[in-house]
Amino acid sequence: MANDDGFQIVSRGVRPRQHVRSGRKVCCDSGSVEIVSSVLRTREDLNMMQYAAQIEGLLEGVECEDLICYGIGLFGTCRIARLQLALLLHIASVKQVSKVLVYDPVLCPQEKAALRELHCVCIPENELCRRQVQTKTVFYMPHCGRAMYNNLIWANWSPEKLSQLALIGNSFQSYLDSPPPPSDPSDPEIITK
Ligand SMILES: C[S@@+](CC[C@H](N)C(=O)[O-])C[C@H]1O[C@@H](n2cnc3c(N)ncnc32)[C@H](O)[C@@H]1O
């Protein structure tokens, strides 16, 4: 629907194709082949955007042997998450990273299969974002909760480890400026020490 000025009006409607049981998504409708093609199409769109080039510029000089993504979200059904995944793949290609690891507890089997087809490795268990770096590692954590960033930084809290770690995520200032969100009992266990 467009308003009188021709702007697209965005309304909060029912989210498409998300199967939810007890507040948790169970599975998307698409098969992995379909998901892979839509990720690849999104990647082509991304190449046209200035955004991808900007990220490339920001990452210039950043060494990256491992690329780890936490919290990608439901990319089988959500376009934002799909764009984020397309950007992850773009970064992997620009930085010539051979090992891309991904974990999000909400991913369904088709999404995990799609990740494998896209040459990513699915981390098998919930690390609560506490992985300690062993080599030059870039973490990609788009729109993740503050506890996730907190856990990652806490787990690597030494000059030696922090010097090997780069993080692509949200502005910490915006977290500092906003009140902590109410705790959500459906969130996976993750938080402070
Ligand atoms: C706010 S959502 C962001 C999703 C998506 N990136 C987006 O921008 O729409 C945070 C994501 O973090 C995921 N998450 C929660 N705990 C996690 C954990 N321990 N490890 C990895 N991901 C986690 C959630 O399942 C959720 O998909």
The ligand as an SDF file (V2000), in Angstrom:
LIG
                    3D

 27 29  0  0  0  0  0  0  0  0999 V2000
   18.3280  -10.1160   17.7560 C   0  0  0  0  0  0  0  0  0  0  0  0
   18.5610  -11.6350   16.9460 S   0  0  0  0  0  0  0  0  0  0  0  0
   19.4000  -11.1290   15.4700 C   0  0  0  0  0  0  0  0  0  0  0  0
   19.0630  -12.0300   14.3240 C   0  0  0  0  0  0  0  0  0  0  0  0
   19.5330  -11.5080   12.9720 C   0  0  0  0  0  0  0  0  0  0  0  0
   20.9590  -11.3710   12.9460 N   0  0  0  0  0  0  0  0  0  0  0  0
   18.8400  -10.2080   12.6480 C   0  0  0  0  0  0  0  0  0  0  0  0
   19.4900   -9.1410   12.6620 O   0  0  0  0  0  0  0  0  0  0  0  0
   17.6310  -10.2370   12.3490 O   0  0  0  0  0  0  0  0  0  0  0  0
   19.8470  -12.4100   17.9030 C   0  0  0  0  0  0  0  0  0  0  0  0
   20.1760  -13.8050   17.4400 C   0  0  0  0  0  0  0  0  0  0  0  0
   21.1460  -14.3470   18.3200 O   0  0  0  0  0  0  0  0  0  0  0  0
   20.8690  -15.7260   18.4390 C   0  0  0  0  0  0  0  0  0  0  0  0
   21.5250  -16.3070   19.6170 N   0  0  0  0  0  0  0  0  0  0  0  0
   21.0920  -16.3320   20.8930 C   0  0  0  0  0  0  0  0  0  0  0  0
   21.9580  -16.9870   21.6740 N   0  0  0  0  0  0  0  0  0  0  0  0
   22.9740  -17.3850   20.8720 C   0  0  0  0  0  0  0  0  0  0  0  0
   24.1790  -18.1050   21.1000 C   0  0  0  0  0  0  0  0  0  0  0  0
   24.4750  -18.5710   22.2970 N   0  0  0  0  0  0  0  0  0  0  0  0
   25.0100  -18.3210   20.0650 N   0  0  0  0  0  0  0  0  0  0  0  0
   24.7080  -17.8500   18.8310 C   0  0  0  0  0  0  0  0  0  0  0  0
   23.5670  -17.1650   18.5490 N   0  0  0  0  0  0  0  0  0  0  0  0
   22.7160  -16.9390   19.5630 C   0  0  0  0  0  0  0  0  0  0  0  0
   19.3530  -15.7730   18.5100 C   0  0  0  0  0  0  0  0  0  0  0  0
   18.8370  -17.0520   18.2400 O   0  0  0  0  0  0  0  0  0  0  0  0
   18.9830  -14.7400   17.4530 C   0  0  0  0  0  0  0  0  0  0  0  0
   18.8430  -15.3270   16.1720 O   0  0  0  0  0  0  0  0  0  0  0  0
  1  2  1  0
  2  3  1  0
  2 10  1  0
  3  4  1  0
  4  5  1  0
  5  6  1  0
  5  7  1  0
  7  8  2  0
  7  9  1  0
 10 11  1  0
 11 12  1  0
 11 26  1  0
 12 13  1  0
 13 14  1  0
 13 24  1  0
 14 15  1  0
 14 23  1  0
 15 16  2  0
 16 17  1  0
 17 18  1  0
 17 23  2  0
 18 19  1  0
 18 20  2  0
 20 21  1  0
 21 22  2  0
 22 23  1  0
 24 25  1  0
 24 26  1  0
 26 27  1  0
M  CHG  2   2   1   9  -1
M  END
$$$$
